[in-house]
Amino acid sequence: MSNSQTITIEKLAGVISKEVYIDIAKWHLYLHDAKLDIPLAEKLYQAITQSGKTLDQKTITEVLSSILVKIGGGQKELPLSDLIPTAIQSRLLDIVEQFSKSF
């Protein structure tokens, strides 16, 4: 991965980390705190570059579903898509659309 790609991914992760969270029993755990912002940004960056810079909600859901989150000390794994509320997933699509226009 080139230095410019790394910087782009870190910028995307920075935006994601401020607005996207996991909702567990009405507690909001932001992705930066869960250390999931960089892995999500990497996968979204790949999806953006493969799709020609346009993503839809289906692609966002697929990316979120591909990231498994260990819970209960690793007793179970759940897809990230199951942990992020639908409204926040829609906000993530907005973030990615705006971000993809900048590069």
Secondary structure, 3 states (H helix, E strand, C coil): CCHHHHHHHHHHHHHHHHHCEEEECCEEEECCCCCCHHHHHHHHHHHHHHHCCCCCHHHHHHHHHHCEEEECCCCEEEEHHHCCCHHHHHHHHHHHHHHHHCC
